[in-house]
């Protein structure tokens, strides 16, 4: 045997790693036979595979228990902070729980709408016969609905009405004219394209400025974005308008809304790029819309620069004092899932090229059917199936119908729609059947929107599928593993056991920043 001498010297770190690996091998080889022992009776302990135990409040406080690789990624972000020696404030913990529960980021519009109606009644009285209907959502396409008039729109209108009444009185004709114009604006929330009339000659300047803003808002809610943007831009140049700063922000928001509803990818990108420039300028100038612009810019970067944004969020989420923690957490897991899915797809395509085999033509569902299924998965609509009773008091399946309703429809409204469709009054038996199906449809919707469940259409979820991370760690792009948080999550969830064990024992992320504690060491201690 020839002995080759080298000048290489193992570092203390390498010696520790080698010793640990050797110790594991020795322990495995010298294991003693195990003898069964324990209590005579056993009670099963049930645990969730895809999320921590409920309520999530305990997990958000740092009581993470036994962490599993099948846990959702929002959960793992929280665990990473605690295992690294960090913590979350009380307010941050509330945001974490909301994110785990899948609570939507938007405010509850119904509260703001009720406040608006109450303020309006103070002016017109409660005996008004034809109160204009108010719906905050608008249909886009066949089955899709989106929140067109958000809670903030009603909050601003309510405060403005109170200010005008406080300054000029509830019976002032100009205040009444303002209210009539605002009613028209809100009628565009659900449908139509109405514009408030021009104010009367000789009207005060404040009413004219308000009407200019109302007209621009009416075009915005009518989805006439080009005209709305032009009008907001004009107001933004008017130093005498109280809406100047608001209008400037709404120029950027109009671009974002138009981009989100645009299907052409080239046009969509151009709109987002315009919005990005507008919002950066607003943030640089400061003012009351600086934070709002920052949050809206985060959405733009999410759509426009996903690779940069996922890295930025990975760095933000390991820091303390984040006032936008909930949305940042949701955005981060969305992006991580998106890139993970791309890697999985590329790996499948690579394997298919190595082992080509005839594949059947993929099934393409009817576009209208697919749109309805997507709306169901997003919880925007509910669906129920009903068969009317025939003359023999048995279900007549030849006349069965499937009904699709908005998720917030009432049981009474459902009954009216079904009776209209069947052209008859339902019997008590049919009504009871309908009620049970209506309740089942609502329960199914709750399940579809529950935490840790992935649904169609790219909705948020917090869980790992059977095929999740079956590819090797080296298959993930470098930018995705360049940060401690993303690297830890991908490694912890990986089924690439050999490399994961080596990284686990080596603590590869030790010393990345002062005071940093490796989550790997916490898990093995």
C-alpha positions in Angstrom: 0.0 0.0 0.0 1.3 3.4 -0.9 0.8 6.2 1.6 0.2 9.6 0.2 1.1 12.5 2.4 -0.8 15.8 2.1 -0.4 19.2 3.8 -4.2 19.6 4.3 -5.4 20.1 7.8 -9.0 19.6 8.9 -10.6 22.6 10.5 -12.1 22.2 14.0 -15.6 22.5 12.4 -14.8 19.6 10.0 -13.5 17.5 12.8 -16.6 18.0 14.8 -18.8 17.1 11.9 -16.8 14.0 11.1 -17.0 13.0 14.8 -20.7 13.4 14.9 -21.2 11.3 11.8 -18.9 8.6 13.1 -20.8 8.6 16.4 -24.1 8.1 14.7 -22.7 5.1 12.7 -21.4 3.5 15.9 -24.6 4.0 17.7 -26.5 2.3 14.9 -24.2 -0.7 14.9 -24.2 -1.2 18.7 -27.9 -0.8 19.3 -29.3 -3.2 21.9 -32.5 -5.3 21.3 -35.5 -3.4 22.5 -37.9 -4.9 25.1 -41.5 -3.9 25.0 -42.7 -2.1 28.1 -45.1 0.6 29.2 -48.6 0.9 30.6 -51.1 -1.9 30.0 -53.5 0.5 28.3 -52.8 3.2 25.7 -54.7 6.2 24.6 -54.3 7.4 21.0 -52.9 10.9 20.6 -54.1 12.6 17.5 -52.0 15.3 15.8 -52.4 17.3 12.6 -50.0 16.4 9.8 -50.2 19.7 7.9 -50.5 22.3 10.7 -50.0 22.7 14.5 -52.8 22.0 16.9 -55.6 24.5 17.1 -56.0 27.1 18.4 -53.1 28.6 16.5 -52.6 31.2 19.3 -50.4 28.9 21.3 -48.1 28.2 18.3 -47.9 31.9 17.6 -46.8 32.5 21.2 -43.8 30.1 20.7 -45.3 26.8 22.0 -44.3 25.0 18.8 -44.3 21.5 20.1 -43.0 18.8 17.7 -42.3 20.4 14.4 -43.0 18.2 11.3 -41.7 18.6 7.8 -45.3 18.3 6.5 -46.3 21.5 8.3 -47.2 24.5 6.1 -44.7 27.1 5.3 -46.3 29.9 7.1 -46.0 27.7 10.2 -42.3 27.0 9.5 -41.6 30.7 9.2 -42.9 31.2 12.7 -41.0 28.2 14.0 -37.8 29.5 12.4 -38.0 32.8 14.3 -38.4 31.0 17.7 -35.8 28.3 17.0 -33.4 31.1 16.0 -33.8 32.7 19.4 -36.2 35.4 18.3 -39.9 36.1 19.2 -43.0 38.0 18.0 -44.7 40.9 19.7 -48.4 40.6 20.8 -49.6 42.5 17.8 -47.5 40.4 15.5 -48.9 37.2 17.0 -52.4 38.4 16.2 -51.3 38.9 12.6 -49.7 35.4 12.5 -52.9 33.7 13.7 -54.9 35.6 11.1 -52.5 34.5 8.4 -52.7 30.8 9.6 -56.5 31.0 9.6 -56.5 32.3 6.1 -58.3 35.6 7.1 -58.5 37.9 4.1 -56.3 41.0 4.2 -59.2 43.3 3.4 -61.3 44.8 6.1 -64.9 43.7 6.6 -66.7 46.0 4.2 -70.1 45.4 5.9 -69.1 47.4 9.0 -68.0 50.4 6.8 -71.2 50.2 4.7 -73.4 50.2 7.8 -71.5 53.3 9.1 -72.1 55.0 5.8 -75.8 54.2 5.8 -76.1 55.5 9.4 -74.4 58.8 8.5 -76.5 59.1 5.4 -79.7 58.7 7.4 -78.7 61.6 9.6 -79.1 63.8 6.6 -82.0 62.2 4.6 -83.9 60.8 7.5 -84.9 57.2 8.2 -88.3 57.3 6.4 -86.7 57.5 2.9 -88.6 55.3 0.5 -86.1 54.6 -2.2 -82.8 54.1 -0.4 -80.1 53.2 -3.1 -78.9 49.6 -2.9 -75.2 49.2 -2.0 -73.1 46.2 -3.0 -69.3 46.3 -2.6 -68.5 43.6 -5.2 -68.6 43.7 -9.0 -68.7 40.8 -11.5 -65.7 40.4 -13.7 -66.2 37.7 -16.3 -68.7 34.9 -15.9 -68.4 33.8 -12.3 -65.7 36.0 -10.8 -66.5 38.7 -8.3 -64.0 41.1 -6.8 -64.2 43.8 -4.1 -64.7 46.9 -6.2 -65.6 49.4 -3.4 -63.5 48.6 -0.4 -64.1 49.5 3.2 -61.8 52.5 2.9 -64.1 54.0 0.2 -67.1 54.0 2.5 -65.0 55.3 5.5 -63.8 58.3 3.4 -67.3 59.0 2.2 -68.7 58.8 5.8 -66.0 61.2 7.2 -66.5 63.6 4.3 -70.2 63.7 4.7 -69.9 64.4 8.4 -67.4 67.2 7.7 -69.7 68.8 5.2 -72.7 68.5 7.5 -70.6 69.9 10.4 -69.5 72.9 8.3 -72.7 73.7 6.3 -75.6 71.9 8.0 -77.7 68.8 7.0 -80.3 70.9 5.2 -77.9 72.8 3.1 -78.7 72.3 -0.6 -75.1 71.9 -1.5 -74.7 69.2 1.1 -77.7 67.4 -0.4 -76.2 67.8 -3.9 -73.0 66.2 -2.6 -74.9 63.3 -1.2 -76.8 62.7 -4.4 -73.6 62.6 -6.3 -72.0 60.1 -3.8 -75.1 57.9 -4.1 -74.5 57.7 -7.9 -70.8 56.9 -7.3 -71.7 53.9 -5.1 -74.2 52.6 -7.5 -71.3 51.8 -9.8 -69.8 49.5 -7.2 -71.8 46.5 -8.4 -72.8 47.4 -12.0 -73.3 50.2 -14.5 -71.3 53.2 -15.5 -73.1 56.3 -14.1 -71.5 59.7 -13.6 -72.6 62.4 -11.1 -74.1 65.4 -12.9 -72.2 68.7 -13.1 -72.8 71.0 -10.2 -75.1 74.0 -10.6 -73.7 77.3 -11.8 -72.7 79.4 -8.8 -72.0 76.4 -6.5 -69.3 76.9 -3.9 -65.7 75.9 -4.7 -65.7 73.0 -2.2 -68.6 71.3 -3.9 -67.0 71.7 -7.4 -63.7 70.1 -6.1 -65.6 67.3 -4.4 -67.6 66.7 -7.5 -64.4 66.4 -9.6 -63.2 63.8 -7.2 -66.6 62.0 -7.2 -66.6 61.9 -11.0 -63.1 60.4 -11.1 -64.2 57.8 -8.5 -67.3 56.9 -10.5 -65.1 56.1 -13.6 -62.8 54.0 -11.4 -65.7 51.9 -10.0 -67.1 51.6 -13.5 -63.8 50.0 -14.6 -63.2 52.9 -17.0 -59.6 53.2 -15.8 -58.1 55.4 -18.5 -60.6 58.2 -17.9 -60.4 57.7 -14.1 -56.6 58.0 -14.2 -56.7 61.1 -16.3 -59.2 62.8 -13.9 -57.2 61.8 -10.8 -54.0 63.1 -12.4 -55.7 66.4 -13.1 -56.8 66.7 -9.5 -53.3 65.8 -8.3 -52.1 69.0 -10.1 -54.7 71.2 -8.4 -53.1 72.7 -5.3 -56.5 74.2 -4.3 -58.2 70.8 -4.0 -58.4 69.0 -0.7 -58.2 65.8 -2.7 -54.8 66.6 -4.3 -52.7 64.1 -2.3 -55.4 61.4 -2.4 -55.7 61.7 -6.1 -52.0 61.3 -6.6 -52.0 58.1 -4.8 -55.1 56.9 -6.7 -53.3 57.3 -10.0 -51.0 54.5 -8.9 -53.9 52.5 -7.5 -55.8 52.8 -10.7 -52.9 51.4 -12.7 -52.7 48.4 -10.3 -56.4 47.7 -10.4 -56.4 47.9 -14.3 -53.3 45.6 -14.4 -55.0 43.0 -12.1 -58.0 42.8 -14.4 -56.0 42.7 -17.6 -55.4 39.3 -19.4 -52.8 40.4 -21.9 -49.5 39.8 -20.2 -47.6 42.5 -22.1 -50.1 45.1 -21.3 -50.3 43.9 -17.7 -46.6 44.3 -17.3 -46.5 47.8 -18.8 -49.3 48.9 -16.3 -47.5 47.4 -13.3 -44.3 49.2 -14.4 -46.1 52.5 -14.6 -47.6 51.9 -11.2 -44.2 51.0 -9.8 -42.7 54.4 -10.9 -45.7 56.3 -9.5 -45.6 54.6 -6.1 -41.8 55.0 -5.8 -42.2 58.8 -6.4 -45.0 59.0 -3.8 -42.9 57.2 -1.2 -40.0 59.5 -1.9 -42.1 62.6 -1.4 -43.5 61.4 1.9 -47.0 62.4 3.1 -50.0 60.6 4.5 -50.1 58.0 1.7 -46.5 56.9 2.1 -47.3 53.7 4.0 -50.3 52.9 1.7 -48.0 53.3 -1.2 -45.4 51.0 0.4 -48.0 48.3 0.8 -49.3 48.7 -2.8 -45.7 48.7 -4.1 -45.2 45.4 -2.4 -48.1 44.0 -4.4 -46.5 45.4 -7.6 -43.1 43.9 -6.8 -44.8 40.6 -6.0 -46.2 40.6 -9.6 -43.4 42.3 -11.4 -40.2 41.0 -9.7 -41.1 37.8 -8.0 -37.4 36.6 -7.7 -36.3 39.8 -6.0 -39.4 39.9 -3.8 -39.1 36.4 -2.4 -35.5 37.2 -1.4 -36.5 40.6 0.1 -39.3 39.0 2.1 -37.0 36.2 3.3 -34.8 38.9 4.8 -37.7 41.0 6.2 -39.4 38.0 7.9 -36.3 37.2 10.1 -36.4 40.8 11.5 -38.5 42.1 14.3 -40.9 45.1 14.3 -42.7 44.4 11.0 -46.0 46.3 10.9 -47.0 44.4 7.7 -46.1 41.0 9.0 -49.3 39.2 8.1 -49.3 40.2 4.4 -45.5 39.7 4.1 -45.9 36.2 5.5 -48.7 35.4 3.0 -46.8 36.8 0.1 -43.6 35.0 1.0 -45.2 31.6 1.2 -47.1 32.2 -2.1 -43.9 33.0 -3.9 -42.0 30.1 -2.3 -44.7 27.8 -3.4 -44.7 29.2 -6.8 -41.0 28.6 -7.4 -41.2 25.2 -5.8 -44.0 24.3 -8.2 -41.8 25.4 -11.1 -38.9 23.3 -9.9 -41.2 20.2 -9.5 -42.6 20.8 -13.0 -39.1 21.1 -14.6 -38.0 17.9 -12.8 -41.0 16.0 -14.2 -40.3 17.3 -17.7 -36.6 16.2 -17.3 -37.6 12.7 -16.3 -40.1 12.6 -19.1 -37.4 13.4 -21.6 -35.2 10.7 -20.2 -38.0 8.1 -20.4 -40.3 9.2 -23.2 -43.6 7.5 -23.3 -46.8 8.2 -25.2 -49.1 10.5 -23.3 -52.7 11.1 -23.9 -53.9 14.5 -25.0 -54.6 16.4 -21.8 -58.2 17.1 -21.0 -59.2 20.7 -21.5 -62.4 21.6 -19.6 -65.0 23.9 -21.0 -63.9 27.5 -20.1 -67.2 28.4 -18.5 -67.2 25.2 -16.5 -63.6 25.9 -15.4 -64.5 29.5 -14.4 -67.3 28.2 -12.3 -65.1 25.6 -10.6 -62.5 28.2 -9.9 -65.1 30.6 -8.3 -66.3 27.7 -6.1 -62.7 27.0 -5.0 -62.1 30.6 -4.1 -65.3 30.7 -2.1 -66.9 33.4 -4.2 -70.0 31.2 -5.0 -71.7 28.2 -3.6 -73.4 25.4 -5.5 -76.2 23.0 -4.7 -78.1 20.3 -6.6 -81.8 19.7 -6.2 -84.5 17.4 -7.7 -88.1 18.5 -7.5 -90.7 16.0 -6.3 -92.9 14.3 -8.9 -96.6 13.5 -8.7 -95.6 10.2 -7.0 -93.9 12.1 -4.2 -90.5 10.8 -5.4 -87.6 12.9 -6.7 -88.0 13.6 -10.4 -84.4 13.4 -11.5 -85.2 14.3 -15.1 -85.9 17.8 -13.9 -82.9 18.2 -11.5 -81.0 21.4 -11.6 -77.6 22.6 -10.3 -77.8 26.1 -8.8 -74.9 28.5 -8.4 -75.3 31.5 -6.0 -73.1 34.2 -4.5 -71.7 32.9 -1.2 -73.6 35.5 0.9 -77.0 34.8 -0.4 -79.7 34.2 2.2 -81.8 31.1 2.6 -85.0 33.0 1.7 -83.4 34.3 -1.5 -82.3 30.8 -2.4 -85.9 29.5 -1.9 -87.2 32.3 -4.2 -84.7 31.5 -6.9 -85.3 27.8 -6.8 -89.1 28.2 -6.9 -88.8 30.5 -9.8 -86.5 28.0 -11.7 -89.0 25.1 -11.1 -92.0 27.3 -11.7 -93.8 26.1 -8.6 -94.0 26.5 -4.8 -91.9 23.9 -3.0 -93.5 21.5 -0.6 -92.4 21.2 3.0 -90.4 18.1 2.2 -88.7 20.0 -0.7 -88.0 23.0 1.5 -86.3 20.8 4.1 -84.2 19.1 1.4 -83.3 22.5 0.0 -82.3 23.8 3.5 -80.1 20.8 4.2 -78.3 21.3 0.8 -77.9 25.0 1.4 -76.3 24.4 4.8 -74.1 21.7 3.2 -73.0 24.1 0.5 -72.0 26.7 3.2 -70.1 24.1 5.2 -68.3 23.0 2.0 -67.3 26.6 1.4 -65.8 26.9 4.9 -63.8 23.7 4.3 -62.6 25.0 0.9 -61.3 28.2 2.6 -60.0 26.5 5.7 -56.3 26.9 6.6 -53.7 24.4 5.2 -55.8 23.4 2.2 -54.6 24.1 -1.3 -57.4 24.9 -3.8 -57.4 25.6 -7.5 -56.6 29.0 -9.1 -53.4 29.6 -7.1 -55.1 30.4 -3.8 -53.1 30.5 -0.6 -52.6 27.2 1.4 -50.4 26.1 4.2 -49.4 22.5 3.7 -47.1 20.2 1.8 -48.4 17.6 -0.7 -47.1 14.0 -1.1 -45.0 15.1 -4.0 -43.7 18.2 -2.3 -39.9 18.6 -2.4 -39.1 15.1 -3.9 -36.5 16.8 -6.0 -32.9 17.2 -4.8 -32.0 20.3 -3.0 -29.5 21.2 -5.7 -32.5 21.5 -8.1 -33.6 24.7 -6.5 -32.2 27.9 -8.0 -29.5 29.6 -6.0 -31.5 32.8 -5.5 -34.1 30.7 -3.6 -31.6 29.2 -1.2 -29.4 32.3 -0.7 -31.2 33.3 2.5 -31.3 31.6 5.9 -35.1 31.3 6.0 -35.7 29.9 2.6 -32.8 27.5 2.8 -33.9 26.2 6.1 -37.5 25.6 5.0 -36.6 23.9 1.8 -34.0 21.7 3.6 -36.3 20.8 6.5 -39.1 19.8 4.1 -36.9 18.0 1.6 -37.1 14.3 1.0 -33.5 14.4 -0.1 -32.6 12.7 3.2 -28.9 12.3 2.8 -28.1 15.9 2.0 -30.7 17.1 4.6 -28.9 15.0 7.3 -25.5 16.4 6.4 -26.8 20.0 6.5 -28.6 19.2 9.7 -25.5 18.0 11.5 -23.1 20.5 10.0 -25.2 23.6 11.0 -24.2 25.2 7.7 -25.9 28.5 8.6 -24.0 29.1 11.8 -22.4 32.5 12.2 -24.3 34.2 9.4 -25.1 37.2 11.7 -24.2 38.3 15.3 -26.3 36.3 17.8 -27.6 33.9 15.2 -28.7 30.5 16.5 -29.1 27.7 14.1 -32.7 26.3 14.1 -31.0 23.0 13.2 -29.3 22.9 16.6 -32.5 23.7 18.4 -34.3 20.9 16.7 -31.6 18.4 17.7 -31.1 19.6 21.3 
